[in-house]
Amino acid sequence: MSGYGWLDDDAFCATFVRGLTPREALARLGINVFDGDDEEGDLEEGLICARPAEGGTILSESNGFAGTPR
């Protein structure tokens, strides 16, 4: 795991969503978007990071609360 030094969590979920922008991908999951200016103490578990990627969006989150089927 030496190539994953940036990963400091025990578990995470990464999902590629083809053909959608980050906002569109988050909207499909029913996730509210915030601009990142919230105070650190105001954030709850289950946050998802959405980044544009060639052909779609990469979603990543600790523990996979939203990206894991229920």
Contacts in CASP RR format, 6 or more apart in sequence:
PFRMAT RR
TARGET T0000
AUTHOR 0000-0000-0000
METHOD contacts of the structure
MODEL  1
MSGYGWLDDDAFCATFVRGLTPREALARLGINVFDGDDEEGDLEEGLICA
RPAEGGTILSESNGFAGTPR
1 7 0 8 1.000
9 62 0 8 1.000
9 63 0 8 1.000
11 62 0 8 1.000
11 63 0 8 1.000
11 64 0 8 1.000
12 60 0 8 1.000
12 61 0 8 1.000
12 62 0 8 1.000
12 63 0 8 1.000
12 64 0 8 1.000
13 59 0 8 1.000
13 60 0 8 1.000
13 61 0 8 1.000
13 63 0 8 1.000
13 64 0 8 1.000
13 67 0 8 1.000
13 68 0 8 1.000
14 58 0 8 1.000
14 59 0 8 1.000
14 60 0 8 1.000
15 58 0 8 1.000
15 59 0 8 1.000
15 60 0 8 1.000
15 67 0 8 1.000
16 53 0 8 1.000
16 56 0 8 1.000
16 57 0 8 1.000
16 58 0 8 1.000
16 59 0 8 1.000
17 25 0 8 1.000
17 28 0 8 1.000
17 56 0 8 1.000
17 57 0 8 1.000
17 58 0 8 1.000
17 59 0 8 1.000
18 55 0 8 1.000
18 56 0 8 1.000
19 55 0 8 1.000
19 56 0 8 1.000
19 57 0 8 1.000
20 28 0 8 1.000
20 56 0 8 1.000
20 57 0 8 1.000
21 52 0 8 1.000
21 56 0 8 1.000
21 57 0 8 1.000
22 50 0 8 1.000
22 51 0 8 1.000
22 52 0 8 1.000
22 57 0 8 1.000
23 33 0 8 1.000
23 50 0 8 1.000
24 57 0 8 1.000
25 50 0 8 1.000
25 56 0 8 1.000
25 57 0 8 1.000
25 59 0 8 1.000
26 33 0 8 1.000
26 48 0 8 1.000
26 50 0 8 1.000
26 59 0 8 1.000
29 48 0 8 1.000
29 59 0 8 1.000
29 66 0 8 1.000
29 67 0 8 1.000
31 48 0 8 1.000
31 66 0 8 1.000
45 62 0 8 1.000
45 63 0 8 1.000
45 65 0 8 1.000
46 61 0 8 1.000
46 62 0 8 1.000
46 63 0 8 1.000
46 64 0 8 1.000
46 65 0 8 1.000
46 66 0 8 1.000
47 61 0 8 1.000
47 62 0 8 1.000
48 59 0 8 1.000
48 60 0 8 1.000
48 61 0 8 1.000
48 66 0 8 1.000
48 67 0 8 1.000
49 59 0 8 1.000
49 60 0 8 1.000
49 61 0 8 1.000
50 57 0 8 1.000
50 58 0 8 1.000
50 59 0 8 1.000
51 57 0 8 1.000
51 58 0 8 1.000
51 60 0 8 1.000
59 67 0 8 1.000
61 67 0 8 1.000
END
